[in-house]
């Protein structure tokens, strides 16, 4: 017999797989440029699905680990939520507390991962621009990028969780990494990023080890020439997007582990954020310039999360709750967005003054 974790996880993957197949085979049979309205609708749809899953966890979160009595609940609690205080001898009330805590960890992790995905979008926009990808092929590249990201996140999350359960000191390594990355993002937030296609490590790897056709062939990833299959530049772009997500996973996955130690909650929150990444890409790509301070906010966010990991024992001792992290995350994002609205970019105005002088 399969364990509850395997059954719940398998059901989750099945639902996500069906939605991906429907997206690829039913809703998007033809490549097309995704309009702002379509992107907004899909963004709302994915957020709604994440909120629906939050409600499922809030009412039936115990199904993930299959706890039938107080002893099993206490064992799981000690493993994944040691800060949670149960009601001795009262299984039903304690189970309710566990569900609420689990759902709060999910929505906090989801919001954190969703926010950090914005920085990923900055880089993906730059990749498409640098490699001259036509807009109508963006969605196809992102689809396969998301599929690969799901597989990589699965490995990263469950291996990371196993290591953290075995070696507690790893959480301090993750914390230092996030503080460093957050500081780097904050102090480099105003600098314009550039990508040199010829010098990108994935391009160098592909040029050396793969038979690459020198130009794009419509939406195709492979092309048959003189009896030999060659990969097209569009396939190389998919590899670059996968590589980029792997780099971002080094930041984002440890960040969610600062919210919860439960690898299933980390995975669920990551997948919903990644699934919403494609629609959010098209939704934000045309208005990204309006959020000039958002990258600074993400830098502060990573420093906060890293600091929280470094001080997790102290924070647990003073009763620091998951909901406090949620408030801080919302506050940092709200301040950075509000600051962007109040103090907009002045570059265009300055250029106009210079041109008239």
N, C-alpha and C positions, 0 to 999 in steps of 0.2 A: 504493500500500500504506500501511496505517496504521502508525504507530510503536508500539513496545511500550507506551509510556506511555498512548497513546490506547486500545489494546486492553485493557490491564489496568484502566484507569480505567473504561472502558465496561462491562466485566464486573462491576466492583465496583458501579457505579450500577445495573446491571440486577438484581443480587441484592438490593440494598437496596430497589429499587422493587417487586420481587415481594413482598418481605416486608411492605412497607407496604400493598400492595394486598390481600394475604392478611389482614392485621390488620384492615383496614377492611371488606373484603367478605365474609370467611369467619368470622373469630373474633368479630367485633363487629357483627353485623347489626343488633342492637337496642341503643339507648342504655341503659346501666345504670350503677349506682353500683359502682365497682371496689372490691372488698373487699381487706382487708389481705393475705390469703393469695394471691389472684390477682396482686396487685401484687408481692408477694415472689417469686412464681414467675417472673414476667416479668423482674423485676430480675436474678434469677440467670441466666435464659436469655440476656439481653443481655450480661451479664458473661462468660458462657461463650463466646458467639460472638466477643467481643472477644479473649478468650484464645486461641481457635482461630485467629483471624486473626493473632495474634502468632506462633503456631507456623508458619503459612503463610509469613509474612515471614522467620522465622528459618531456614527451610529453602529457600525459593524467592524471597527478596526481590529477587534480581537480575532477576527477570522484569519488575519494574516499569519499569526503564530498559533492559532488554535488552542486557546487556554480554557480549560474546562473546570478548573478549581482554583482556589486561592493560592495553593502551593505553586502551581504552574505559572500563575500570574506574577507571583513574587519573583520567581526565577527569571522570567523574561524582563521584568522591571529592573532587577539588579544588573542584568546584562546590558540593556539598552537605555534605560532611563533611571539611573541610580538616584537622581535628585528628586524623583517623584515620591511623595509620601502617601502610602496606601492607608486604608482604614482597617486595622487588625481584625481579622475574623469576618469582615463584611465583604464577601466576594462581589456582590452585585454593585455596591457603591464604589468599591475599589476599581472594578472593571469600567465603570462610567468615567472615573477620573483618568484611567489609562487611555480610554478612547479619545477623550477631549485633549489630553496631552499629545497623543499621537497625531491627531488631526491638526493641532496647532503647529507641531513640528513640520508637518507636510506643507502647510500653507506658507509658513515662514521660509522653509527651504525653497519652495517654488518661487516665491517673490524674489528671494536672493539670487537664485539661478537665473530667473527671467531678467533681472536688472543687469547681471554680469554678462548676459547674452548680448546686450546692447553694444558692448565693446567688441564682441565678436562680429557684429553687424558692420561696425566701422571698417574692420579689416576685410571682410568679404566684399564690401562695396569697392574697396581699394583693389582687391584682387581682380574683380570683374573689369574694372576700368583699366588696370595695368595690362591685362591680357586680352583686351579687346573683345570680350564676350558679348554677343548680341543680346539685348534685353529679353527677347522671346525665349531664350534658352536658360535664363536665370533659374526658373522654377524647376527644370529638369535637373540641373546641376545641384541645386539645393536639396532636391528629393533624395538623390543618391548620397549626398553629403550627410543628410540627416540619418539615413539608414546605416551608414558606416559609423556615425557618431553614437548611435544606440548600442551597437556592438562593442565599441571601444569603451563607452561609459560603463557598460555591464562589467567588463573585465576590470577596469580601473576601480570601480566602487567596491566590488566584492573582494578583490585582492587587498585593496586598501583597508577595508573593514577587518579582514582576517589579521592583517599585520598590526592594526591598532588594538585589536583584542589581545594579541600575543605580546606586543611591545608597546606599552603605554607611552614611552618617551617619543614615539613617532609623532604624537599630536603636537609636541613642541617644535619639531622640524617643520611640520605643516604651518604652524603659527608663525614662525620666523619667516618662512617663504612668503606667506600672505602679507606680512608687514612690509617686507622688502618690495614685493610686487606693487602693493598699494602705494608706497612712497614713490616708486618709480613712475607709476601712472600719474600720480598727482603732480610731480615736478616736471613731467614731460607732457602734461595734458594740452598745453598750448602749441606744441610743436606739430608741424604737418608731417604725417607719416608718408613714406614713399616705398614702393616696391620695384626693384629692378628685376624684371622677368628672367634675364639671362643669369643672374647671380643667385636666384632662389634655390635653396638646397634640393627641393623636390624636382625642379627643372633639371638641375645637374644630374640628379639620380636617374631620372627618366631618360635623359639624353645618353647616359652611359649604359644603362641596362635594358632599356625598352626600345623597340623599333618605332620611332615616332614619325608620323607623317608631318610634313612641314607646314600644313595649313588646315584651317577648319573645313569640315565636310558636313555642312548643315548641322543637324542635331546629333550626328553619329559620334559614338565613342571609338568605334573601330571601322577600318576601311580595308577592303581587299584589293591589293595591287600586285599584279604579276604573280598571282597564286600565293601571296604572302599577306597575312593579317598584320596591319599596323595600327597603333593607337593614335588617335587624333589629339590635337592640342586641347580639345574640350575634355577629354578623359584626364589629361594632365591637370587641368584646372580642378576637376573633381578630387584628384589626389591632393592638390594644394589645400582645398577646403577641408579635407579630412585631416591633413597635417595641422592646419590652423586650429581645428577643434581639439585635437590632441593637446596642443600647447595650452589652449584655454582651459582644458579639463584639469590641468595641473593646478590652476588657481581655483576654479569653481567647485570642483568636487570636494577638496579639503574644506572649502568655505562652508558647504552644507553640512559637513561632518562636525562643524562647530555648533550646529543647531541640534543635531540628533546623532546618536551612535548607531541607530538602526539602519543597516544597509538597504533594506527594502524601502524605507521612507525616503532615503537619499535617492535611490534609483527612481522611484515613482515621481518625485519632484523634479529630478533631472529630465526625465523623459517628457513630461508635460511641457516643461520649458523649451526643450529642444524641438518638440513637435510644433510649438507655437512660433519658433524662430523664423521659419520660412515666411509665414504670413506677416509677421512683424517686420521682416526685412523689407518687404514691398510697401508696408504701411509707413515705415519710418525713413526709408531711403531718400524720399523727396523732401523731408522736413528735418533731417538730422542736423542740418546747419543751425536750426533754431535753438538747439540745446547745447550751447557753447560751454556750459559749466558742468555738463553731465559726466564727462570723463574725470573731472576733479572729484565729483561726488563719488564715483566708483572707486577712485583711489582711497578716499576717506573710508569708504565702506569696507574695503579689503583690510585696511589698517585696523579698523574696529574689530572685524572678525578674527584677524590674526591675534590681536591683543586678547580677545576673549578666549582663544584657544590656549594662549600662554598662561592666562590667569584662571583657567577653568576650575581648579580646586578651590581657590579663594572665592570665586563667584558662587560656586555650589554651597560653600560654607555660610555665605551671607544670604542665601535664598534667592539668587538671581534666577528669574524665570524665563522660559522661552518667549513669552509674550513681550518681555522687555526688549529682546532682540528684534522682534517684529516692529515694535514702536520705533526703535533706533533706525532700522532699515528704511521704514516709511519716511521718517523725519529727514534722513540724509538725502534721499531721492527727491522729496518735496522741496527741500531748500535749494538743491542744485537746479531743479527745473524752474522753480520760482525766480531764482537769481538770473537764469537765462532769459526769462520773460521780461524782468524788470530792467536788466542791463543787457540789451541785445548787441549783437556784433556790429561794430562801427566801420568795418572795412569798406563796405560799399559807399558809405557817405564820404569817407576820406578819399577814396578813388575819384569820386565825382568832383570833389573840391579841387583835387590836383589837376584833373583834366580841364577844368574851367579856368585855372589860373594861368 
